Amino acid sequence: MAAWRVRDFHDDDTDQVVRVWEESRKTGVAPVYGLAEILATIRDDGPAVVAVVGQVVVGSASAQVNGDRAWVNMLALADQWRGKGLGSAMLSELERRLMQRGVHRLSALLPEGETGVQAFRNRAFQTRDLVYFERLVPLQPQEVGRLEQLGGHLLPDDLWVRLAGMAKEKQLIERRLVLPLADPDLANEFGVLPPRAVVLFGPPGTGKTTFAKAVASRLGWPFVEVLPSRLAAEGPRLALVLRETFVEIAELEHVVVFIDEVEEIATERGARAHSPVQGVTNELLKSISSFREKDNRLLVCATNFIRDLDPAFLRHGRFDYVIPIGPPDATARRAIWERYVPGTVVGVVDLDALVEATNHFTPADIEFAARKASQRALESAVYGPGSATGAARGPSTDDYLAAIQDTRSTLTDSMVAEFTEDIEHISRL
């Protein structure tokens, strides 16, 4: 089936939109909004988008704006394009345009069984009074421009669910970070102060960045990454630029701020006598103290070299937790492999063998090996002599083991041993 794309509604789309709307009515459920009302809204410059395949409209969505609230009054899909993600994609594009108009609350009213009900659920609208849908946009209108200037964005709302493996780390982060931040009133009832800043440490490739993004996704907060390498390019202005960045971040009502490779701007003072980074550690420490004064924000710093950090950086009062993110254990490796093994060969591939062969593999290493095995199997099926009659189509255990053999693991015995020592002497849970 041909690919589709979502774009703005054009006047010459009207006839096709009517056709798609009529096809959506075949559910037999009476719509809340009539066609005349929908077309009047569009003519009055109500935002509207269409999904098209080539020049053919296969879906449409529109909304009526009322102050800082917008009502989605149409979500229509052609018969053969239902259940393929078009509804969710159109709602996402419509939401982006509405946010630019200052809309903070999106609502929809439609009967149960109406076309598009699942799309609203996929976009995290909340049901109110049986069939009333509502989704709070995480940003106030005045914050949209600020977030764009900072290079931040809202992440997909399913990253936490999609995070495979690493069950122990995921449970720890869910309980220590997400729970008190997502329900501060409950936390206050038990005398728990929601965390303001944490450090994730561990060997390269173990998923520290993924966890930071998943937390932002889980909370529904904007995600802003502060890049030390970009700051370092400012040379003598490094400390000033860092201060200005945190001042701009302070204007956001909710935010997860992520600093990867934080050792580049928080190295032990005196360790790099001639580095342009020298001296910026003091500014970073002051910025963290100011950052902690406001609610609804979380700073996540990540490092592969926690021993290189300035001792003052990790002291109590600055970071609530210092959390190790290590290589996946056997259970986690199995969960990660299950994510990448195609359904056509599930039960045929020997997962136990793959788990055993990837003892020092990070999640990124496993993904690389899995993709390599799949690519080799695909090329063999298309260009090779062909598989035996009745054989399962897809990568075999041997394909995966060969790819693992050709993949250099990120971790070494010495790195794992050093990480184990750091857990004992540095982590704070």
C-alpha positions in Angstrom: 0.0 0.0 0.0 1.4 3.4 -1.0 2.8 5.8 1.7 0.7 8.6 3.1 1.6 12.1 4.4 -0.2 14.8 6.4 -0.5 18.4 5.2 -2.6 21.5 5.6 -6.1 21.5 4.1 -6.5 23.3 0.8 -9.7 24.7 -0.6 -9.7 22.4 -3.6 -9.7 19.4 -1.1 -13.3 20.1 -0.1 -15.0 17.6 -2.4 -12.6 14.8 -1.3 -13.0 15.7 2.4 -16.8 15.4 2.0 -16.3 11.9 0.4 -14.1 10.8 3.2 -16.4 12.2 5.9 -19.3 10.3 4.3 -17.3 7.1 4.3 -16.7 7.6 8.0 -20.4 7.7 8.6 -20.8 4.1 7.6 -20.4 3.1 11.3 -24.1 3.9 11.7 -23.3 6.2 14.7 -24.8 9.7 14.5 -22.0 12.3 14.5 -22.0 15.1 17.1 -21.1 17.7 14.4 -22.8 17.9 11.1 -21.0 18.3 7.8 -22.3 21.9 7.3 -20.9 22.9 10.7 -17.5 21.4 10.0 -17.2 23.1 6.6 -18.2 26.4 8.1 -15.5 26.0 10.7 -12.9 25.3 8.0 -14.1 28.3 5.9 -13.7 30.5 9.0 -10.0 29.5 9.1 -10.4 26.8 11.7 -7.2 24.7 11.4 -7.6 21.6 9.3 -5.3 18.9 8.0 -5.6 16.1 5.5 -3.8 12.8 5.0 -3.1 12.2 1.3 -1.7 9.4 -0.8 -0.4 11.1 -3.9 -3.2 13.6 -4.7 -6.0 11.5 -3.1 -7.3 12.5 0.3 -7.7 9.5 2.6 -8.3 11.3 5.9 -9.1 14.7 7.3 -9.2 16.4 10.7 -10.3 19.9 11.8 -10.9 21.9 15.0 -12.8 24.9 16.2 -10.8 27.4 18.4 -12.4 29.0 21.4 -9.9 31.0 23.4 -7.2 28.7 24.8 -9.4 25.6 24.1 -10.0 23.9 20.8 -12.7 21.3 19.9 -11.7 18.7 17.4 -14.9 18.5 15.4 -13.9 16.1 12.6 -11.6 13.1 12.4 -12.6 11.1 9.2 -10.8 8.2 7.5 -11.4 6.4 4.2 -12.5 2.8 4.7 -9.3 1.1 3.7 -7.1 3.4 5.7 -8.5 2.8 9.2 -6.2 1.2 11.8 -3.0 2.3 10.1 -2.0 5.2 12.3 -3.5 8.0 10.1 -5.9 9.2 12.8 -3.1 9.6 15.4 -0.8 11.3 12.9 -3.5 13.8 11.9 -4.3 14.6 15.5 -0.6 15.1 16.2 -0.3 17.6 13.3 -3.5 19.4 14.3 -2.3 19.7 17.9 1.0 21.3 16.7 -0.9 23.9 14.7 -3.3 24.6 17.6 -0.4 25.1 20.0 1.0 27.8 17.7 -2.3 29.6 18.0 -2.2 29.7 21.8 -4.4 26.7 22.5 -3.7 24.9 25.8 -6.6 22.5 26.0 -7.8 20.1 23.3 -11.2 18.5 23.6 -13.4 16.2 21.5 -17.0 15.0 21.9 -18.1 12.0 20.0 -20.2 8.9 20.5 -18.6 5.6 21.5 -18.1 3.6 18.3 -17.5 6.7 16.2 -14.6 6.6 13.7 -11.5 7.9 15.3 -12.2 6.9 18.9 -9.0 4.8 19.0 -6.9 7.6 17.5 -7.9 9.9 20.4 -6.9 7.2 22.9 -3.6 6.7 21.1 -2.9 10.5 21.4 -3.4 10.3 25.2 -6.7 12.1 25.3 -8.4 11.4 28.6 -12.0 10.2 28.7 -14.4 12.4 30.7 -18.1 11.7 31.4 -18.2 8.5 29.3 -17.3 9.8 25.8 -15.8 13.2 26.4 -12.1 13.3 25.4 -9.6 15.9 26.7 -5.9 16.3 26.5 -3.9 19.0 28.3 -1.1 20.4 26.1 2.1 20.3 28.3 3.1 23.8 27.2 1.6 27.1 27.9 1.3 29.2 24.7 4.1 31.6 25.8 6.4 28.6 26.3 6.4 27.3 22.8 8.8 29.8 21.4 11.1 29.5 24.4 11.3 25.8 24.0 12.1 26.1 20.3 14.9 28.5 21.1 16.4 26.0 23.6 16.3 23.3 21.0 13.9 21.3 23.2 10.8 19.3 22.3 8.0 17.2 23.5 8.8 13.5 23.1 6.4 10.7 22.0 4.3 9.6 25.0 5.1 5.9 24.7 8.9 5.9 25.2 8.6 4.5 28.8 6.4 1.6 27.6 8.7 0.9 24.7 11.8 0.7 27.0 12.7 -2.9 26.7 14.7 -4.8 29.4 16.6 -3.2 32.3 13.7 -4.0 34.6 15.6 -3.3 37.8 16.8 0.1 36.7 13.3 0.9 35.3 11.6 0.0 38.5 14.1 2.1 40.6 13.7 5.2 38.4 9.9 4.7 38.3 9.8 4.7 42.1 12.4 7.3 43.0 11.8 9.8 40.2 8.6 9.4 38.4 6.2 8.6 41.3 6.9 11.7 43.4 7.2 14.0 40.4 4.0 12.7 38.8 2.0 12.9 42.1 3.5 15.6 44.3 0.5 15.8 46.5 0.8 12.1 47.4 4.5 12.5 47.9 3.9 15.4 50.2 1.4 13.4 52.2 4.3 11.0 53.0 6.9 13.7 53.6 8.7 12.9 50.3 10.3 15.8 48.5 10.2 15.3 44.7 13.7 15.0 43.3 15.2 18.0 41.5 18.5 16.6 40.1 20.0 13.1 39.6 23.1 11.6 38.0 23.0 8.5 35.9 26.4 6.9 35.5 27.7 3.7 33.8 29.7 2.4 30.9 29.0 3.8 27.4 25.9 2.5 25.5 24.0 1.3 28.5 21.0 3.5 28.0 21.4 6.6 30.1 20.1 8.9 27.4 17.3 6.6 26.7 16.2 6.6 30.4 16.4 10.4 30.5 14.1 10.7 27.5 11.8 8.0 28.8 11.3 9.9 32.1 10.4 13.0 30.2 8.0 11.0 28.1 6.5 9.3 31.2 5.9 12.7 32.9 4.7 14.4 29.7 7.2 17.2 30.3 9.3 19.0 27.6 12.8 17.6 27.1 15.8 20.0 26.8 19.3 18.8 26.2 22.2 21.0 27.1 25.2 19.9 25.0 28.6 20.4 26.7 30.4 20.2 23.3 28.3 23.0 22.0 28.9 25.1 25.1 32.6 24.4 24.9 32.7 26.0 21.5 32.0 29.3 23.2 35.5 29.3 24.7 35.9 32.1 27.2 32.1 32.8 27.2 31.3 29.2 28.3 30.3 30.1 31.9 28.1 33.1 30.7 26.4 31.0 28.0 25.7 28.2 30.6 24.2 30.8 33.0 22.0 32.3 30.2 20.8 28.8 29.2 19.6 28.0 32.7 17.9 31.4 33.0 15.9 30.6 29.8 15.1 27.1 31.1 13.7 28.7 34.3 10.9 30.2 32.2 9.4 26.8 31.4 6.7 25.6 33.8 7.7 21.9 33.5 10.9 20.5 32.1 13.4 17.7 32.1 16.9 19.0 31.4 19.5 16.5 30.3 23.3 17.0 30.2 25.1 14.1 28.7 28.9 13.6 29.2 28.6 16.1 32.0 32.3 15.5 32.9 33.2 17.8 30.1 31.9 20.8 32.1 32.1 19.4 35.6 35.6 18.0 35.6 37.6 18.0 38.9 38.9 21.5 39.3 42.6 21.7 38.9 42.7 18.6 36.7 42.9 20.5 33.5 44.9 23.6 34.1 44.8 24.9 30.6 41.3 23.8 29.6 38.8 26.5 28.5 36.3 24.5 30.6 38.3 25.2 33.7 36.2 27.5 36.0 32.8 26.6 34.5 32.3 24.0 37.2 31.5 26.8 39.7 28.9 28.3 37.4 27.3 24.9 36.9 27.1 24.3 40.6 25.4 27.7 41.1 23.0 26.9 38.3 22.1 23.6 39.8 21.3 25.3 43.2 19.0 27.9 41.4 17.4 25.1 39.4 16.5 23.2 42.5 14.5 26.1 43.9 11.5 25.6 41.6 9.0 22.8 41.4 8.1 20.7 38.3 11.5 20.3 36.9 14.2 17.6 36.9 17.9 17.8 35.9 19.4 14.6 34.7 23.2 14.5 34.2 24.8 11.5 32.6 28.5 10.4 32.6 30.6 7.5 31.5 33.4 8.6 33.8 32.0 9.4 37.2 35.5 9.3 38.7 36.4 12.4 36.7 33.7 14.6 38.3 34.6 17.3 40.8 33.9 15.9 44.3 31.8 18.9 45.2 29.6 18.1 42.2 28.2 15.0 43.8 27.7 16.1 47.3 24.4 15.8 49.1 22.1 18.8 48.5 22.9 19.0 44.8 21.9 15.6 43.5 19.1 13.6 45.1 20.3 10.3 43.6 23.4 9.0 41.9 22.0 6.0 39.9 24.0 3.3 38.2 22.9 2.3 34.7 24.9 -0.8 33.9 25.1 -3.5 31.3 21.9 -5.6 30.9 21.7 -8.8 32.8 20.5 -12.1 31.2 16.8 -11.2 31.8 17.2 -7.8 30.3 19.2 -9.1 27.3 16.4 -11.6 26.6 13.8 -8.8 26.7 15.9 -6.7 24.3 16.4 -9.6 21.9 12.7 -10.3 22.0 12.2 -6.7 20.8 14.3 -7.2 17.7 13.6 -10.9 16.7 10.8 -10.8 14.0 7.5 -12.5 14.9 8.0 -14.8 11.9 10.8 -16.6 13.7 9.8 -16.3 17.3 9.9 -19.8 18.8 12.4 -20.9 16.1 15.4 -18.7 17.2 17.2 -20.0 20.2 17.0 -16.9 22.5 19.0 -18.7 25.3 22.0 -19.0 22.9 21.8 -15.3 22.0 21.6 -14.2 25.6 24.6 -16.4 26.5 26.6 -15.1 23.6 26.1 -11.4 24.4 27.3 -11.3 28.0 29.2 -8.0 27.7 26.8 -6.4 25.1 25.0 -3.1 25.8 21.5 -2.6 24.4 23.0 -0.7 21.5 25.4 -3.6 20.8 22.4 -6.0 20.7 20.4 -3.7 18.4 23.4 -3.5 16.0 23.9 -7.3 16.0 20.2 -7.9 15.5 19.9 -5.5 12.6 23.0 -7.0 11.0 21.6 -10.5 11.2 18.3 -9.4 9.7 20.0 -7.6 6.9 22.1 -10.6 6.1 19.1 -12.9 6.1 17.2 -10.5 3.8 20.0 -10.4 1.3 20.4 -14.1 1.4 16.7 -14.6 0.8 16.7 -12.2 -2.2 20.1 -12.8 -3.8 21.1 -16.2 -2.4 20.1 -19.7 -3.6 17.0 -19.5 -1.6 15.8 -21.3 1.6 14.6 -24.8 1.8 10.9 -25.5 1.2 8.9 -24.9 4.3 11.7 -23.2 6.2 10.8 -20.2 8.3 11.4 -16.9 6.6 13.6 -14.6 8.6 16.9 -14.7 10.4 18.0 -18.0 12.0 19.9 -18.6 15.2 23.0 -19.1 13.1 22.5 -15.7 11.4 22.3 -14.1 14.8 25.3 -15.9 16.3 27.3 -15.0 13.2 26.4 -11.3 13.6 27.2 -11.4 17.3 30.6 -12.9 16.4 31.3 -10.0 14.1 30.1 -7.3 16.6 32.7 -5.8 18.9 31.2 -5.5 22.4 31.4 -2.0 23.9 32.2 -3.4 27.4 35.3 -5.1 28.7 36.0 -7.0 31.9 38.0 -4.1 33.3 35.1 -1.6 32.6 32.6 -3.8 34.3 34.9 -4.3 37.3 35.4 -0.5 37.6 31.7 0.1 37.3 31.0 -2.5 40.1 33.4 -0.6 42.3 31.7 2.7 41.5 28.3 1.3 42.5 29.7 0.4 45.9 31.6 3.6 46.6 29.7 6.3 44.6 26.1 5.4 43.9 23.4 7.0 46.1 20.0 5.4 45.9 
